[in-house]
């Protein structure tokens, strides 16, 4: 099957999350029983609802100050953190800090479905599925893979988010995820040299940052090596691969070309991760490439 034309990968709303509206650089979202406003550079155009309605609905707003940092302004007694059901019966701990993120990316729901469906089709009593989750953050994808019976290795360079992911594992009654406090590229390079094989590789590399071990990261400098090593460690007979990026510095077409050069064009999908609002408007959030064998 040849590579497919670019498409929108739409993550539907669910009980624990609703994209109510967006526009003028902001999102209006329902998270559990609290309604929040967050900045979003992709929220172009005008909102569907009036500014008065936004103000009436919102319990809190994240206000940026500089360099992406900011603070949460609360309008009433409702507060984060809380627990939110995010996929099937799985729940996640929601927390806030100096950034707008709260530990869960709702637009990833499309990928959670994809991972679950592939594992269900390919796992058997005699064929175990081993999944590597890089830049794994608080572990939503790790939980989905583990919940569906996979062996999971979760790699992140932040001890605090690994601890957070471990909390998510515990509250879901799961166990056995292997936690690796490590630079993702360094880890996957070592796995490739050791000849290790995985049935699934998931990665969500940040645009830039400094790891807990002080190593600087720029996606445009290292994305090529990441993909090359990912292809090396995939089981050649059966596998899936998921990569999404929110960085404008990376062209998803270039990533697709590298993937095709390394492993051929069969079953390669490229497109935009999207959320859908209550008025059925699409909010693109990032680029996605995935493929299967």
N, C-alpha and C positions, 0 to 999 in steps of 0.2 A: 504493500500500500504506500503510495507516494506521500511526501510531505503535504500537509493540508494548508489551505489559504488561511491568513490571519483571521481570528474570530474573537468574540467577546466571551470570556469565561465568567458567567454571572453567578454570584453567590447570593442565594435567596435569603430573605429575612427569616428569622425563627423566633421561638418564644422568648429567648433570652436577649435577643438583639433585633432592633428595627432601625433602618435608616429612614427617618421621617422625612427629611428634606435636606437640600443643600443649595449653595449658591453664594456668590460674593466672597469666596474664599473661606467658607465655613460649612460644617456639617451639623445638623440637628439629629441626635441619635437617642434611642431608648435603649438603655442598658439595664437589664433587670427591671427594677421599679424606679429607676432614676433616669431623668432626661437631661442630656448634656449637650453642650455646644463646644466643638473643637475646630481649630483652624485646619484648612486643607487647601494646598496650592492648586489642586486639581478641581476644586469646586467652582467651576466657571459659571457665568451667566447669573440670572436672577433666581432667587428661591421661588418655589411654588406658593408657599405660605407667606403671609405678611410679617413684617418685623414685629408687629404687636403680638401676633400669634406665637412667634418664636419666644418672645419674652414671657408670655403667659405659660408656655409649656416647659421652659427650661428650669431645672433645679440647680444647675451649676454650669459654669463656663470656664474653659481653660484660656487664659489670656497670656499670650507670648510677650516677653520683655526683650530678650536679645538672644541670638544664636540658638533659637529653637527652645530655649528655656523659658519658664514662666511660672504661673501659679494658678491654682483652682480657686475660683470665686464661687462660694455657695450662697444661694438665695433663701434657703430654708434649712430644716433639720435633716434632710436626706444627705447621706454621705457615702462615698466610696471609702474603703474597699468593701466588696461583697463577693459572693460566689454566684457564678452565672453558668447555666447549662449551655454548652456550646455545640455539642454534636452527639446525637443519640442520647444516651444517659450520662455522657461525660460532662463534668463541670470543671470550671477553672476559677482560681483565686484572682480577683481583680484588685489591683493596687494602683495608687497614684504616686507621683514623685514630681521632680522639677521639669519633666517633659510631658507632652500631651498624651503619650501612650499609656495604656493601663494593663498591658500583659496579654492582650488578645487582639489579633487582626481579623475582623469579621470577614474580610474579602477572601481569606484563605479557605473558607467553607467549601468552595468549588474543589480545591485541592484535597480537602479531607474526604470528600466523596470519591474522588479519583483514586486516592490511596486505598481506601477501604474496599472499593470495588475490585481493584487489581489484586489485592491480597486474598480476598474471598475466592476469586477465580483461580488463583495460582498456588494456594497453600493446600497441602494435604498432609496426611499422617506421615508419609514418607518423604515429603519435600517441604522443609521448613523455609520460611522467608526471613532473611536477615536484612534489616534496614539501617542505613546510616543517615542521621539527621545532623546536618552541619549548620552552624550559626543558628542553633536550635531554639534559642530564646527560652520562653517559659514552657515549651514542650507540648503545645497543642497537637502538632503532627506526630510527635513521639507517642502521645497518649492514644491517638487514633490507631497507629500501627500496632502498639502493644495490646490494646483492647481487642484487636482482631487477630491476636495470636502470633505476632512477629517477634523475633529477637531484635532488640533496638539498642543502638549505640547513639547517644545524645552528646554532641560536641558543642561547647561554647567557651569563649575566652573570658566570661564573666562569672565569678563564683556566686555572686548574688542571684543572678538569674538561674543558675543551675540549682541553687537551693530552692528557689521559687518553683522550678519545674519539679523538683523532688516533692515539694508540698502538694503539687497538683497530682502527682502519681499517688501519693498517700490518700488524699481525699477521695480518689476514685477507686480505692481498694485494689490498685495494681501494684506489681512489684517486678523486679528483675531488669529494669532499664539500666544500662551501663552508662554512668556519668563520666564525661571526660572534660576536664578543665584544660583546654588546649587550643592553640591556634589552628583554625580549620584547615588551612592550606598545608601546614606542616603535618597535621595528622593524616590527611588523605595521601600526601606524598609518601609517608611511611607505610601506609597500608598498601599502596601500589607496589613499593619495593619489596614488601613481604609476600606479594602475590595473593593477598586476601581478596575474596570475592563477596559481593553483596547482590541481593535481588532488587534492592531499592536504594536510591540516593535522593535525598531531599536537601535543598539548600536555599537559604534566603539571605544572601550576603548584603551587609550594609554598604552604603555609598562610601563611608569613611569612618574612621574611629581609631581608638587606642585600646588594645586589649588589656586585660587584667595583669598581664605580664609585661606591659609597656611597649608592645610592638605596634607600630603604626600600620594602618590598613587603608588602601585606596582601591576600590573595586576595579577601576579601569586598568590598574597595573597588574592585577592578579587573577582576573576572571578567566583568562585563557588557560592558565596553569590549572585552575580549579576544574574546568571542564575536561581538559585532557586527562587528568588523573581520575576523574569520576568515570569516564568511559573505560579506563583501564581496569577499574575494580568491579565493574558490573559483570554479573554472570552472563556470559555470551548467549546462553540458551534461553534465559527468561529474566526480564528485568523491567523496572520502571525508573524514570528519572524526572525530577521536578525542580525547576529553578525559577525563582521570581526575583525581580529587582525593582526597586523604586527610584533608581538613580538615573538622572538625565544624562549622565556621563557615559552610559553604556547603551549601545544600539542593539536591540534584540535581533535585528536582521543579521548583524555581524556574528552574534552568538549562534544563530541558526546555521549560518554558513560554516562555522567551525564544527558544529555538531555533525552536519551532513558530511563534511570532509573526513571526520574521524570515524563515523559509524554508518554512513549512508543516510538516505532521506526517508526510509520507511517509518511510518507511524510517528512522524514528528509533528507536533502541534505548537503553534505560536500565536500569541494574541495578548489581549488586555484582561487583567483581573478587574472585575467590575462589581460594584454594589448597585442595588436597584432600590429606588426610593418608593414611598407610598404612592406617589403620583406616576410611577413606572418610568421615571427618568433614570438613565444610567450614569453612574459616577465611576470613571476609570481611575484605578488607584496605582497600577504598576504593570510591568510587562511580565509575561510568563512564557516559558518554553518547557515542554515536557515530551517525553517519548517512551515507547514501550517496545518490548520484544517478547 
